[in-house]
Every structure is written in structure tokens, then in C-alpha cells.
Amino acid sequence: MATLKEIAELSDVSITTVSRILNNDTTLNVSNKTKEKVIEIANKLNYKTIGQRYKDRKAKKYKIGIAQMFELEEQKKDIYYIMMKNVLEEVCLEKGIEVISLFRNKDKNFIKINKKKLDGIFPIGRFTLEEIADFESYTRNIVFIDSSPDELTYHSIIPNYQLGVRIALKHFLDKGHKDIGFIGSKYTFGNTKEWEIDSRYVYFKSFLEGNNLFNEKYIVECEMNSKSGYNNIIKFLKNSKLPSAFFISSDAIASGILKAFSEKNIKIPEDVSIITFNDTPLSEFATPALSSIRIFMREYADAAIRLMEELWEGEHGVKKVIMPCNLIERESVKDKTI
């Protein structure tokens, strides 16, 4: 798409003058010849003002594909991704955008069930370079949610893991906890599905080391699901002393931890305090209700739509949006200062 700068250079006038002419500024004092020249060049270059682009976009029925990192069975173990997709679909519906789900075929390539042309794709999670190439075959308008595989090429939106972990650990410290453990994976999928050290663990360790409180003995490593959480916390309890608090790096693990604690008559928060990450209903409706770091999914979805709209309007600057998060306090943290 042509730019105001290009039109200004060809018209021998300033960018401001071009903008005012194309937006029909009646207070502008230039000759009719200059106006006609600018308009003629803009038409030849197929330039459209922001207002014209907005009208075109409102008139068009856009179609967006949504791709998930996990298959359905894996999503059932971590409902965060199902919830994110549902919220994204809801926002698209409000905007009059048609949603088309993308699926992996037997060759693990992403396909759609109809022949409709896609105007954009929202991949949720982390994807291999081959999977990203699949998306590129449908459209160049791609906004990644929960990963940032190439910050020079793709718009992306990710949670502020550092902020979330810091808020959780500071809350523990404010409540008088000094022996704080971690439950979760040290290594998870990176931005292009290669294994790398998990950001939540990195920030957990860094924060506690900075306060001279990190203790490797309180690390319970497990996969990001309830079964692995249960098995590994049971092993931990057989051989290790219980810390006063645990940061659990995903809600998906929490139910397994609660089951193990119940079997061992370990009470929350009397015997151990807990804060989880993601704040899905798994934490909200647990017994007791668990304090959790909330990812604001609606704001995520709104930001994703705005970035996609920028792509449709021809904006070329690539953006990486880091979304804030916050602690939702419930019943799982004991105040030891009282």
C-alpha cells in the first residue's frame, strides 16, 4: 500500500499537506492544481485514507482461522487453551468475524474443512517451523497468542511471566513465608516447540536467589498435568520436608497436588500455602479456592483483534505485546505474620 510520504515526494508538497488534501480539509490554503495533482497521484497508487480503509473493513466479512498447539485430548488436561479459544471466538463474533478452526491431518499438517479463503490466523500456543509454514500457505496475516516465534516477522501477544511470578512470590513474602517451593516443569516448549527452560521457573529461581531464599530441595519437577503432579508430589512427600508454600506453575497441575495433599491429610492453607498460575476454574472452584495469577483473556483477545486489524489496514510495524497479569486472592495462603 502506498504511503503519504511516497505521495508527498511525487507531488513536491509536505506529508501534512497531502494528508489534509486527502482528508478534505476545507481550511487548507493551496491551489486547485496542487489538490488535483495530489489526488491524481493518490488514485494512481491506490492509496486509501484511514477512514476509507475503515469503511472497507467494516463492509467486508472477514474470515479468521484459529489453530491450537495441542490436540483435543491434550487440551482436556489443560483447559487454559480451550478457554482462550472460546474467548477469542466470542470477540470475533462480536466483531462480525467468521471463525474457521484449523486441524492437523494424519501428516500433521494444518488444514481447514472448507475452501473459504482466510484473511488471518490466530495460532494459540507454540508451533514448529513446519507448522508456521502451513499458516503462511494460507495467509501472511498471522498474530501469535502465547508465543513469539519471530519478533521481526509476526505480531505476537504473550503474558508477562516475570510480573506474574514476582507478584506471587512477593505475596508469599508479605504473608511471612520464607520456605517456598516450585511445582511444575523446568523445561517446556519454546516459541518454535523446541525444548527450553521454562520462563516461570527462571523467574521463580531468580527472584528467590535475589532474596537469598532459593532452596533446590523444594523443587518438585513434573509435567504440566494433574497425573504427573500427583505422582511427583507423592514422591517428594516420602523423602522431603514440606515447605510453608508452593508456587504451582499451571492450574493444570493443581488438582493432582490437592488429591495428594488430601490423601496425606495435609491441609491448605494451615499446613502449606498455594498460589497457582493461569486462574482457570480449576483454581477458582477447588476446595479450598486457590489464589492464582490471572491471565486476562478478554484483554488478550481484544489485543489480538487490534493487531489483526492493523495487518488488514496495511500497517507494517511488527509488534510484540506483553500483557499484564494480577493475583486473585482466595483461601489458599496463610498469613504467618498474624
C-alpha positions in Angstrom: 0.0 0.0 0.0 1.2 3.5 -0.9 2.2 5.8 1.9 1.7 9.6 2.5 5.4 10.0 2.2 5.5 8.5 -1.3 2.6 10.7 -2.4 4.3 13.8 -0.9 7.6 13.1 -2.7 5.8 12.7 -6.1 3.7 15.8 -5.5 6.5 18.0 -4.2 4.5 19.0 -1.1 4.7 18.1 2.6 3.2 15.0 4.1 1.0 17.2 6.2 -0.4 18.9 3.1 -1.0 15.5 1.4 -2.9 14.3 4.5 -5.1 17.4 4.7 -5.9 17.3 1.0 -6.9 13.6 1.0 -9.0 14.2 4.2 -10.9 17.1 2.6 -9.6 19.8 5.0 -11.5 22.9 3.8 -9.3 25.2 5.8 -6.2 24.3 3.8 -5.0 27.1 1.6 -3.5 25.5 -1.6 -4.2 25.9 -5.3 -6.8 23.6 -7.0 -3.9 22.5 -9.3 -2.0 21.2 -6.3 -5.1 19.4 -4.9 -5.8 17.8 -8.2 -2.2 16.6 -8.6 -2.1 15.1 -5.1 -5.5 13.3 -5.6 -4.4 12.0 -9.1 -1.2 10.6 -7.7 -3.0 9.0 -4.7 -5.5 7.4 -7.1 -2.8 6.0 -9.3 -1.1 4.5 -6.3 -4.4 3.1 -5.0 -3.9 5.0 -1.7 -6.8 5.0 0.8 -7.2 7.2 3.9 -7.7 5.6 7.3 -11.3 6.5 7.1 -11.7 4.8 3.7 -9.8 1.7 4.9 -12.1 1.5 8.0 -15.2 1.6 5.8 -13.8 -1.1 3.5 -13.0 -3.2 6.5 -16.5 -2.7 8.0 -18.1 -3.7 4.7 -16.0 -6.9 4.3 -16.9 -10.2 6.0 -13.5 -11.3 7.4 -12.6 -15.0 8.0 -10.0 -15.9 10.6 -8.5 -19.3 11.3 -7.7 -20.5 14.8 -5.1 -23.1 15.4 -4.3 -24.9 18.7 -1.0 -26.0 19.9 -2.5 -29.2 21.5 -4.8 -31.8 20.1 -8.2 -32.2 21.8 -7.2 -34.9 24.3 -4.2 -32.8 25.4 -6.4 -29.7 25.7 -8.6 -31.5 28.2 -5.7 -31.8 30.5 -5.1 -28.0 30.4 -8.3 -26.1 29.9 -6.4 -22.8 29.6 -6.1 -23.2 25.8 -9.8 -24.2 25.4 -10.8 -21.1 27.4 -8.5 -18.8 25.3 -10.0 -20.2 22.1 -13.5 -19.7 23.4 -12.9 -16.1 24.4 -11.2 -15.3 21.1 -14.2 -16.8 19.2 -16.6 -14.7 21.3 -14.7 -11.5 20.5 -14.6 -12.4 16.8 -18.4 -13.0 16.8 -19.0 -9.6 18.4 -16.9 -8.0 15.5 -18.8 -9.9 12.8 -15.7 -12.0 12.0 -16.2 -15.6 10.9 -14.0 -18.2 12.7 -12.7 -21.3 10.9 -10.9 -23.9 13.0 -7.7 -25.4 11.7 -6.9 -29.1 12.3 -3.9 -31.3 11.9 -4.3 -34.1 9.3 -2.7 -37.5 9.5 0.5 -36.0 8.2 0.4 -33.4 11.0 -0.2 -30.5 8.5 -2.8 -27.9 9.4 -5.9 -28.0 7.2 -9.3 -26.4 7.2 -12.6 -28.2 6.5 -13.8 -25.8 3.7 -12.4 -23.9 0.8 -13.0 -20.4 2.2 -10.1 -18.0 1.9 -8.6 -17.0 5.3 -7.9 -13.3 6.0 -5.8 -14.1 9.0 -4.8 -16.8 11.5 -4.6 -16.8 15.3 -2.2 -19.6 16.4 -2.7 -20.3 20.2 0.4 -21.7 21.8 3.7 -22.8 20.3 4.3 -24.3 16.9 7.1 -25.8 14.9 8.7 -24.0 11.9 6.9 -26.5 9.7 3.6 -25.7 11.3 4.2 -22.0 10.9 4.9 -22.6 7.2 1.4 -24.2 7.0 -0.1 -21.0 8.3 1.9 -19.0 5.8 0.5 -21.0 2.9 -3.0 -19.6 3.9 -2.2 -16.0 4.7 0.6 -13.6 5.8 -1.7 -12.1 8.4 -0.7 -14.0 11.5 -0.9 -13.0 15.1 0.6 -15.5 17.6 -1.0 -15.8 21.0 1.1 -17.1 23.9 4.3 -17.3 21.9 6.6 -15.1 19.8 8.4 -17.2 17.2 9.9 -14.4 15.2 9.6 -10.8 16.5 10.8 -9.3 13.2 8.1 -11.0 11.2 4.9 -11.7 13.2 2.7 -9.8 15.6 2.5 -11.6 19.0 0.9 -11.4 22.4 2.5 -13.1 25.5 1.8 -13.0 29.2 4.2 -11.1 31.5 5.5 -14.2 33.2 8.1 -12.2 35.2 5.5 -9.9 36.6 3.1 -12.8 37.5 5.8 -14.8 39.3 7.1 -11.7 41.1 3.6 -10.8 42.3 3.0 -14.4 43.6 6.3 -14.6 45.4 6.1 -11.1 46.9 2.7 -12.1 48.2 4.1 -15.1 50.0 6.9 -13.0 51.5 4.4 -10.3 52.6 2.5 -13.1 54.4 5.6 -14.3 56.2 6.6 -17.2 54.1 10.3 -17.9 53.5 10.4 -21.6 52.6 8.8 -21.5 49.2 8.8 -24.4 46.7 8.1 -24.7 43.0 5.8 -27.4 41.3 6.0 -27.6 37.5 8.2 -28.2 34.5 11.7 -26.8 34.4 11.7 -27.4 30.7 8.7 -26.7 28.4 8.2 -26.0 24.7 9.9 -22.8 23.4 8.5 -20.5 20.8 9.0 -23.0 17.9 8.3 -26.1 20.0 12.0 -26.8 20.9 12.7 -27.7 24.5 13.9 -24.8 26.6 14.0 -23.8 30.3 10.5 -22.6 31.4 10.2 -18.9 32.0 8.2 -19.3 35.2 10.9 -21.5 36.7 13.6 -19.0 35.6 11.9 -16.0 37.2 11.0 -18.1 40.3 14.6 -19.1 40.9 16.0 -15.6 40.1 13.6 -13.8 42.5 14.3 -16.1 45.4 18.0 -16.2 44.8 17.9 -12.4 44.9 16.3 -12.7 48.3 18.7 -15.5 49.5 15.7 -17.8 49.8 16.1 -20.3 46.9 16.2 -23.9 48.0 16.7 -26.6 45.4 15.2 -29.2 47.8 11.8 -27.6 47.4 11.6 -28.0 43.7 9.1 -30.6 42.5 9.5 -31.2 38.8 6.6 -32.6 36.9 4.8 -32.5 33.5 2.1 -29.9 33.1 -0.8 -32.2 34.0 -2.5 -33.4 37.2 -1.4 -37.0 37.0 2.3 -36.1 36.8 1.8 -33.5 39.5 0.2 -36.2 41.8 2.9 -38.8 41.2 5.8 -36.4 41.7 4.4 -34.7 44.8 3.8 -38.1 46.4 7.5 -39.0 45.8 8.5 -35.6 47.2 6.5 -36.1 50.4 8.1 -39.5 51.1 11.6 -38.1 51.2 11.5 -34.3 51.8 10.4 -31.7 54.3 7.3 -29.7 53.3 7.9 -26.0 52.6 5.5 -23.5 54.0 4.3 -22.5 50.5 4.3 -23.8 46.9 4.1 -21.8 43.7 2.4 -24.1 41.1 3.3 -23.1 37.6 0.0 -24.1 36.0 -3.6 -24.7 37.1 -3.5 -27.9 35.1 -1.2 -29.5 37.8 -3.2 -28.3 40.8 -5.9 -31.0 41.1 -3.3 -33.7 41.3 -1.5 -31.8 44.1 -4.7 -31.3 46.0 -5.5 -35.0 45.7 -2.1 -36.0 47.1 -2.4 -33.5 50.0 -5.8 -34.8 50.9 -4.6 -38.4 51.0 -1.7 -37.3 53.3 -4.0 -35.2 55.5 -2.0 -32.1 54.5 -4.3 -29.1 54.9 -4.4 -25.9 52.8 -3.5 -23.3 54.0 -2.9 -24.5 57.5 0.0 -26.8 56.6 1.0 -25.4 53.2 0.0 -22.4 51.2 -0.5 -22.4 47.4 -0.6 -19.9 44.5 -1.2 -21.2 41.0 -0.7 -19.7 37.6 -3.5 -19.0 34.9 -6.6 -18.8 37.2 -8.9 -21.1 35.4 -12.0 -22.6 37.1 -9.7 -25.4 38.3 -8.3 -23.0 40.9 -11.5 -20.9 41.4 -13.7 -23.9 42.3 -11.1 -26.1 44.1 -11.5 -26.8 47.8 -10.3 -24.6 49.2 -10.4 -22.0 46.4 -6.9 -21.3 45.3 -5.2 -17.9 45.0 -4.0 -17.7 41.4 -2.2 -15.4 38.9 -4.8 -14.4 36.4 -4.2 -14.0 32.7 -6.8 -11.5 31.4 -8.1 -13.5 28.5 -10.6 -10.9 27.3 -7.9 -8.3 27.1 -5.7 -10.8 25.3 -8.4 -11.4 22.7 -9.1 -7.7 22.2 -5.4 -7.0 21.7 -5.2 -9.9 19.2 -8.0 -8.4 17.1 -6.5 -4.9 17.2 -3.2 -6.3 15.8 -5.0 -8.2 13.1 -6.9 -5.1 12.1 -3.6 -3.3 11.8 -2.5 -6.0 9.4 -5.7 -5.6 7.4 -5.1 -1.9 7.2 -1.6 -2.3 5.9 0.3 -1.3 9.0 3.9 -2.7 8.6 5.4 -2.3 12.0 5.7 -5.6 13.9 4.5 -5.6 17.5 5.1 -7.8 20.5 2.5 -7.1 23.2 3.3 -8.2 26.7 0.1 -8.5 28.7 0.0 -7.8 32.4 -1.5 -10.2 34.9 -2.6 -10.0 38.5 -3.1 -12.0 41.7 -6.6 -13.2 42.5 -6.6 -13.8 46.3 -8.8 -16.6 47.6 -8.4 -19.1 50.5 -5.1 -20.9 50.0 -2.4 -18.6 51.5 -1.9 -18.5 55.3 -0.9 -15.2 56.9 2.0 -16.1 59.1 2.5 -12.5 60.3 -0.6 -12.6 62.5 
